[in-house]
Structures are given as structure tokens and as C-alpha cells.
Amino acid sequence: MIEDKKVIFSGIKPSGNLTLGNYIGALKNWTILQHEYNCLFCVVDMHAITVRQDPAELRKKSKELLKLYIACGLDPEKNIMYIQSQVPAHAELGWILNCYTYVGEMGRMTQYKEKKAKQNENTTVGLFDYPVLMAADILLYQTDLVPVGDDQKQHVEITRDIAMRFNNLYSETFKIPEVYIPPVGARIMGLQNPTAKMSKSDDDENDCILLLDPIDAIARKIKRAVTDTEKEIRYTKEKPGIKNLLDIYMSCTNMNVKDAEARFTNCGYGEFKQEVADAVVSTIRPIQEKYKEIDADKEYLDKILKQNAERASSIANRTLGKVKKKIGFVV
């Protein structure tokens, strides 16, 4: 890693299938960040098991996600891209940090309370505790910046609290990370429910566009997207379906609102949807072609997995070694 560059850490769970929303909201930004920062992009499979997973499917999805990272334009030579469970330091530091985190702090985590309400008595200790593992993920690499959405800011805050608590007890050990707010970009909503975020775990297959959807299915989903009974194409929250399709179009073409609205003046909804579909297909087709290349070369992927896990472990173990020594472990 280049010494004078700041470090960014981010990860995605290998559960569900990556959507166009994931690409526009995260991966597209990551392809820009990789030129400006030292980046670690993790497949956080240890976080995925806070709810039950099918083992074969989890293995498949973890590799699929790594292949999509590369297919979307992330360079495995420039970045460290790896699967979390292949770097044992994450689990080791996670346990240690548990002993410097209070139950009350975890109980206040908004996401835990929301998920617990859904799962009821099936809630695991892992779900309760996963913000501490997330703290370990971040702190292992002396991370400067963490790109997160609004729903994850609280977890970066608890990471900062844990790091400062440890530093105050044992002297400077961890860098205190900051939330990274990327340039304002589109928040892609569902095609059938444009008032809710497009989700990779959505039950309605027509509500989201998957990066690995067949090309004809992508066009069909956009043509079925919810709009309204008017005929005017304007970018306004009063027209959520149209606004969402414009956000998708602008993200795929790098066009601004003024030019996009002008482009579709006096344009019918059918023609508008066709243009959006064409823009999305032009964005996704090269990703799918690159994915197929990687998928066909098992040796290449295995090499990336091994090399990047070693690179991540080399950095993580330096931090973990300092931590163990400071708390009194025999090292």
C-alpha cells in the first residue's frame, strides 16, 4: 500500500444478489476511490452468518461477489479485495474488542433493534454483537475513512468510541476512523415500489435489477416499472416512479437533471422507458461480459483469493500483534 495515501475500508455481505442500486450507490463510487486511496474491499461473509445461511450457497455467493467486484472495474492489484473469513485476525480482534464494549452500547444500536423485532426469539448473539466485528474490520487496517450510508453511521460512531477507549487505556494503538460521505449520488429505489430503496433481498423480482439478470429481463423490468397517470417527465418527488427512472438514466449516462429533463421533453412514457432500458443495458452488459471471463478462469480467481488474503493478513496481523502485546497476551 502507498504510504502517503489514506486508507478506505468497505465491504458487502454475500447474501442476496447485487443490484443496479448496489452498483450505482457503492461499486461505481469505489472504482473512483481506488485511484485516490489505499482501498480494502471485503466480502464480509462472517457478518452474513448472523442469520442462517445455506453453506454451499454462501460459498458460491462469496466468490460471485468477489468476481463482481472485479467485473465492475475494481483492480485486484491496486486494491486489497478478499473474503473476510480467510483473514482470522478479524475474529480475533472482534473477540478482544468485545471485552472493551458495553452491553448498553450494543443495545442502543438501531439496526439491531429493528432486526430483533423481525426475528423475535430467533435473534442470535452474533446479530447483537456484529457492530463489534465491524469495528474490528475497520480498526485492523488503521482505516482513515469508511464509506457508509445513513443506516451504518451509528456503527462507525461505536467503532470510534471503542478505539478511543482502547487508546486511552493502553496508549495510541488504533487510528480513529471518519465516515466518508461520497459525492452526492442517486439513491436507486424499487421499480415496483419507488418509495423504498432497491434491495438485493427483495422478494419481488420485478422490483429490482440484478447485475447478473439476463439482458432481456432487465429491459422487461424497466418497461414494467411503476410510473403515474400523467404524461410529463419531470424530476420531482411528487412523481417518485419517474424520478427514480431519471435517477437510473442519469447515473448510467452521467447526465445532469436539466439535460435529462430536456432530453425527454414531449416524450411518451413508453419511449422514455426504452431509453432508460438501453442506458442500463449499456452499463450492465460489459460488467456481465467481464464477469463471464473471470468465471471461466478458476485459476485466476483462486490466485486472487490467496494473494489478497495474504496481503490483508499481513497488515491486519501487525495491528493485532500490537493489541495482544498491550493487553498482556503472550506473543
VEXDREN-2710 file (C-alpha; in Angstrom, 1 decimal):
% VEXDREN-2710
k/r/px/py/pz
1/MET/0.0/0.0/0.0
2/ILE/1.2/3.5/-0.8
3/GLU/2.2/5.2/2.4
4/ASP/1.1/8.8/1.7
5/LYS/-2.5/7.7/0.8
6/LYS/-5.3/7.5/3.2
7/VAL/-6.9/4.1/3.8
8/ILE/-10.5/3.3/3.0
9/PHE/-12.3/0.1/4.1
10/SER/-15.7/-1.1/2.9
11/GLY/-17.5/-4.4/2.5
12/ILE/-20.7/-6.0/1.3
13/LYS/-22.4/-9.1/2.6
14/PRO/-22.6/-12.1/0.2
15/SER/-26.3/-12.5/0.8
16/GLY/-28.8/-11.9/-1.9
17/ASN/-27.8/-10.7/-5.4
18/LEU/-26.1/-7.4/-6.2
19/THR/-28.5/-4.9/-7.9
20/LEU/-28.1/-1.9/-10.1
21/GLY/-28.7/0.1/-6.9
22/ASN/-25.7/-1.5/-5.3
23/TYR/-23.6/-0.7/-8.3
24/ILE/-24.7/2.9/-8.6
25/GLY/-24.7/3.5/-4.8
26/ALA/-21.4/1.8/-3.9
27/LEU/-19.4/-0.1/-6.5
28/LYS/-19.3/2.8/-9.1
29/ASN/-18.0/5.1/-6.4
30/TRP/-15.4/2.5/-5.4
31/THR/-14.0/2.4/-8.9
32/ILE/-13.2/6.1/-8.5
33/LEU/-11.9/5.9/-4.9
34/GLN/-9.4/3.2/-5.9
35/HIS/-7.3/5.8/-7.7
36/GLU/-7.2/8.2/-4.8
37/TYR/-6.9/6.0/-1.7
38/ASN/-5.4/2.7/-0.4
39/CYS/-8.6/0.6/-0.6
40/LEU/-9.7/-2.6/1.1
41/PHE/-12.9/-4.1/-0.3
42/CYS/-14.0/-7.0/1.7
43/VAL/-16.6/-9.7/1.2
44/VAL/-18.0/-9.8/4.7
45/ASP/-19.1/-13.4/5.0
46/MET/-18.7/-13.5/8.7
47/HIS/-21.4/-10.9/9.0
48/ALA/-23.6/-12.9/6.7
49/ILE/-23.9/-15.7/9.2
50/THR/-25.7/-13.6/11.8
51/VAL/-28.7/-15.2/10.1
52/ARG/-28.8/-18.8/8.9
53/GLN/-27.1/-19.4/5.5
54/ASP/-27.0/-22.4/3.3
55/PRO/-23.3/-23.4/3.3
56/ALA/-23.0/-24.2/-0.4
57/GLU/-24.9/-21.0/-1.3
58/LEU/-22.7/-18.9/1.0
59/ARG/-19.5/-20.2/-0.6
60/LYS/-21.0/-19.6/-4.1
61/LYS/-22.2/-16.1/-3.3
62/SER/-18.9/-15.1/-1.7
63/LYS/-16.9/-15.9/-4.8
64/GLU/-19.6/-14.4/-7.0
65/LEU/-19.4/-11.2/-5.1
66/LEU/-15.6/-11.0/-5.5
67/LYS/-15.9/-11.7/-9.2
68/LEU/-18.5/-8.9/-9.5
69/TYR/-16.1/-6.5/-7.7
70/ILE/-13.5/-7.1/-10.4
71/ALA/-16.1/-7.1/-13.2
72/CYS/-17.4/-3.7/-12.1
73/GLY/-13.9/-2.2/-12.5
74/LEU/-12.1/-2.8/-9.2
75/ASP/-8.4/-3.7/-9.8
76/PRO/-7.3/-6.6/-7.5
77/GLU/-3.7/-5.5/-7.9
78/LYS/-4.4/-1.9/-6.9
79/ASN/-6.8/-2.7/-4.1
80/ILE/-6.9/-5.5/-1.5
81/MET/-10.1/-7.4/-2.2
82/TYR/-10.6/-10.5/-0.1
83/ILE/-13.1/-12.7/1.8
84/GLN/-13.3/-11.8/5.5
85/SER/-13.3/-15.3/6.9
86/GLN/-9.9/-16.0/5.2
87/VAL/-8.3/-13.5/7.5
88/PRO/-8.6/-14.9/11.0
89/ALA/-7.4/-11.6/12.6
90/HIS/-11.0/-10.2/12.1
91/ALA/-12.4/-12.8/14.5
92/GLU/-9.5/-12.5/17.0
93/LEU/-9.7/-8.7/17.3
94/GLY/-13.5/-8.9/17.3
95/TRP/-13.3/-11.0/20.5
96/ILE/-10.8/-8.8/22.1
97/LEU/-12.9/-5.7/21.4
98/ASN/-15.9/-7.4/22.9
99/CYS/-14.1/-7.0/26.2
100/TYR/-13.9/-3.3/25.7
101/THR/-17.5/-2.7/24.6
102/TYR/-20.5/-2.4/26.9
103/VAL/-23.8/-4.2/26.6
104/GLY/-25.7/-1.0/26.8
105/GLU/-23.9/0.4/23.8
106/MET/-24.8/-2.6/21.7
107/GLY/-28.5/-2.5/22.9
108/ARG/-28.8/1.1/21.6
109/MET/-27.8/0.1/18.0
110/THR/-30.8/1.0/15.8
111/GLN/-30.3/-1.8/13.2
112/TYR/-30.1/-4.4/16.0
113/LYS/-33.4/-3.3/17.4
114/GLU/-35.1/-3.3/14.0
115/LYS/-33.8/-6.7/13.1
116/LYS/-34.6/-8.2/16.5
117/ALA/-38.2/-7.0/16.1
118/LYS/-38.4/-9.0/12.9
119/GLN/-36.6/-12.2/14.2
120/ASN/-38.1/-12.2/17.7
121/GLU/-36.8/-15.2/19.7
122/ASN/-34.5/-16.4/16.9
123/THR/-32.2/-13.4/17.4
124/THR/-28.6/-14.6/17.9
125/VAL/-25.8/-13.1/19.9
126/GLY/-23.9/-12.6/16.6
127/LEU/-26.6/-10.2/15.4
128/PHE/-26.4/-8.3/18.7
129/ASP/-22.7/-8.2/18.6
130/TYR/-21.9/-7.7/14.9
131/PRO/-21.1/-3.9/15.3
132/VAL/-18.0/-5.0/17.3
133/LEU/-16.9/-7.3/14.5
134/MET/-17.4/-4.4/12.1
135/ALA/-15.2/-2.3/14.4
136/ALA/-12.5/-4.9/14.2
137/ASP/-12.8/-5.0/10.4
138/ILE/-12.2/-1.2/10.3
139/LEU/-9.6/-0.9/13.0
140/LEU/-7.4/-3.8/11.9
141/TYR/-6.2/-1.8/8.8
142/GLN/-5.7/1.6/10.6
143/THR/-8.6/2.9/8.4
144/ASP/-8.9/6.6/7.8
145/LEU/-12.3/6.7/6.1
146/VAL/-15.3/4.4/5.9
147/PRO/-17.9/4.9/3.1
148/VAL/-21.3/4.1/4.6
149/GLY/-24.9/5.0/4.2
150/ASP/-27.0/6.7/6.8
151/ASP/-28.0/3.3/8.3
152/GLN/-24.4/2.4/9.1
153/LYS/-23.2/5.7/10.5
154/GLN/-24.0/4.6/14.1
155/HIS/-21.7/1.6/13.7
156/VAL/-18.8/3.9/12.7
157/GLU/-19.5/6.0/15.7
158/ILE/-19.3/3.0/18.1
159/THR/-16.1/2.0/16.3
160/ARG/-14.7/5.4/17.1
161/ASP/-15.8/5.0/20.8
162/ILE/-14.2/1.6/21.1
163/ALA/-11.0/2.7/19.5
164/MET/-10.7/5.9/21.7
165/ARG/-11.5/3.8/24.8
166/PHE/-8.7/1.3/24.0
167/ASN/-6.2/4.1/23.1
168/ASN/-6.9/5.9/26.4
169/LEU/-6.3/2.7/28.3
170/TYR/-3.1/1.5/26.5
171/SER/-1.7/4.4/24.5
172/GLU/-2.2/5.1/20.8
173/THR/-3.0/1.9/19.0
174/PHE/-5.8/2.5/16.6
175/LYS/-6.4/5.2/14.1
176/ILE/-9.8/6.9/14.7
177/PRO/-11.8/6.4/11.5
178/GLU/-14.1/9.0/10.0
179/VAL/-17.3/8.5/8.0
180/TYR/-16.7/9.1/4.3
181/ILE/-19.6/10.8/2.6
182/PRO/-19.2/10.2/-1.2
183/PRO/-20.2/12.9/-3.7
184/VAL/-24.0/13.1/-3.8
185/GLY/-25.3/10.3/-6.0
186/ALA/-28.6/8.8/-6.8
187/ARG/-30.4/6.5/-4.3
188/ILE/-31.9/4.0/-6.5
189/MET/-35.4/2.9/-5.5
190/GLY/-37.5/-0.1/-6.4
191/LEU/-39.1/-0.3/-9.8
192/GLN/-42.5/-1.5/-8.4
193/ASN/-42.3/0.5/-5.2
194/PRO/-40.3/3.7/-6.0
195/THR/-40.7/5.0/-2.4
196/ALA/-38.5/2.2/-1.0
197/LYS/-34.8/1.5/-1.7
198/MET/-34.0/-1.1/-4.3
199/SER/-32.9/-4.2/-2.3
200/LYS/-30.9/-7.3/-3.1
201/SER/-33.1/-9.3/-0.8
202/ASP/-36.4/-8.1/-2.2
203/ASP/-39.0/-10.9/-2.8
204/ASP/-40.5/-9.2/-5.8
205/GLU/-38.1/-10.0/-8.7
206/ASN/-39.6/-7.1/-10.8
207/ASP/-38.8/-4.5/-8.2
208/CYS/-35.0/-4.7/-8.7
209/ILE/-32.5/-5.1/-11.5
210/LEU/-29.8/-7.7/-10.7
211/LEU/-26.3/-7.2/-12.2
212/LEU/-26.5/-10.8/-13.4
213/ASP/-30.0/-10.6/-14.8
214/PRO/-30.4/-11.7/-18.4
215/ILE/-30.3/-8.6/-20.7
216/ASP/-33.9/-9.2/-21.9
217/ALA/-35.1/-9.4/-18.3
218/ILE/-33.5/-6.1/-17.5
219/ALA/-35.3/-4.3/-20.3
220/ARG/-38.6/-6.0/-19.4
221/LYS/-38.4/-5.0/-15.8
222/ILE/-37.8/-1.3/-16.7
223/LYS/-40.8/-1.4/-19.1
224/ARG/-43.0/-2.7/-16.3
225/ALA/-41.7/0.0/-13.8
226/VAL/-44.4/1.9/-12.0
227/THR/-44.9/5.5/-13.2
228/ASP/-48.1/7.5/-12.8
229/THR/-51.2/8.6/-14.8
230/GLU/-49.7/11.8/-16.0
231/LYS/-47.6/12.2/-19.2
232/GLU/-45.0/14.7/-18.2
233/ILE/-41.4/13.6/-17.4
234/ARG/-40.2/15.8/-14.6
235/TYR/-37.7/15.3/-11.8
236/THR/-39.8/15.8/-8.7
237/LYS/-40.5/13.8/-5.5
238/GLU/-44.2/14.2/-6.4
239/LYS/-43.5/11.7/-9.3
240/PRO/-41.4/9.0/-7.5
241/GLY/-41.6/6.5/-10.3
242/ILE/-40.4/9.0/-13.0
243/LYS/-37.8/10.5/-10.6
244/ASN/-36.4/7.0/-10.0
245/LEU/-36.2/6.2/-13.7
246/LEU/-34.5/9.6/-14.3
247/ASP/-32.0/8.8/-11.5
248/ILE/-31.2/5.5/-13.1
249/TYR/-30.8/7.1/-16.5
250/MET/-28.6/9.9/-15.3
251/SER/-26.4/7.5/-13.3
252/CYS/-25.9/5.4/-16.4
253/THR/-25.2/8.3/-18.8
254/ASN/-23.6/10.8/-16.4
255/MET/-26.2/13.4/-17.4
256/ASN/-27.5/16.1/-15.2
257/VAL/-31.1/16.8/-14.3
258/LYS/-31.6/19.8/-16.6
259/ASP/-30.2/18.0/-19.6
260/ALA/-32.1/14.8/-18.8
261/GLU/-35.5/16.6/-18.5
262/ALA/-34.7/18.4/-21.7
263/ARG/-33.9/15.2/-23.4
264/PHE/-37.3/13.8/-22.7
265/THR/-39.5/16.9/-23.3
266/ASN/-42.6/15.8/-25.2
267/CYS/-41.5/12.2/-24.9
268/GLY/-44.1/9.5/-24.0
269/TYR/-43.5/7.1/-21.1
270/GLY/-43.0/4.1/-23.4
271/GLU/-40.2/5.8/-25.3
272/PHE/-38.8/7.1/-22.1
273/LYS/-38.6/3.7/-20.5
274/GLN/-37.0/2.3/-23.7
275/GLU/-34.2/4.9/-23.4
276/VAL/-33.7/4.1/-19.8
277/ALA/-33.6/0.4/-20.6
278/ASP/-31.0/1.0/-23.3
279/ALA/-28.8/3.0/-20.9
280/VAL/-29.0/0.4/-18.2
281/VAL/-28.1/-2.4/-20.7
282/SER/-25.2/-0.4/-22.0
283/THR/-23.9/-0.2/-18.4
284/ILE/-24.5/-3.8/-17.3
285/ARG/-23.6/-5.7/-20.5
286/PRO/-19.8/-5.0/-20.2
287/ILE/-19.9/-6.0/-16.5
288/GLN/-21.6/-9.3/-17.4
289/GLU/-19.0/-9.9/-20.2
290/LYS/-16.1/-9.3/-17.8
291/TYR/-17.8/-11.5/-15.1
292/LYS/-18.1/-14.4/-17.6
293/GLU/-14.3/-14.1/-18.4
294/ILE/-13.4/-14.3/-14.7
295/ASP/-15.9/-17.0/-14.0
296/ALA/-14.3/-19.2/-16.8
297/ASP/-10.8/-18.8/-15.3
298/LYS/-10.9/-20.6/-11.9
299/GLU/-7.1/-20.5/-11.5
300/TYR/-7.2/-16.7/-11.8
301/LEU/-9.8/-16.3/-9.1
302/ASP/-8.0/-18.8/-6.8
303/LYS/-4.8/-16.8/-7.2
304/ILE/-6.6/-13.5/-6.4
305/LEU/-8.2/-15.1/-3.3
306/LYS/-4.9/-16.4/-2.0
307/GLN/-2.8/-13.3/-2.7
308/ASN/-5.3/-10.8/-1.4
309/ALA/-6.0/-12.8/1.8
310/GLU/-2.2/-12.8/2.4
311/ARG/-1.9/-9.1/1.7
312/ALA/-4.8/-8.3/4.1
313/SER/-3.4/-10.7/6.8
314/SER/0.0/-9.0/6.6
315/ILE/-1.5/-5.7/7.6
316/ALA/-4.1/-7.0/10.0
317/ASN/-1.6/-9.1/11.9
318/ARG/0.6/-6.1/12.6
319/THR/-2.3/-4.3/14.3
320/LEU/-3.4/-7.5/16.1
321/GLY/0.1/-8.1/17.4
322/LYS/0.3/-4.6/18.9
323/VAL/-3.1/-5.2/20.6
324/LYS/-2.2/-8.5/22.0
325/LYS/1.1/-7.2/23.5
326/LYS/-0.6/-4.2/25.0
327/ILE/-3.4/-6.2/26.8
328/GLY/-0.9/-8.7/28.2
329/PHE/-1.1/-11.7/25.9
330/VAL/2.0/-13.8/25.4
331/VAL/3.2/-13.1/21.8
END
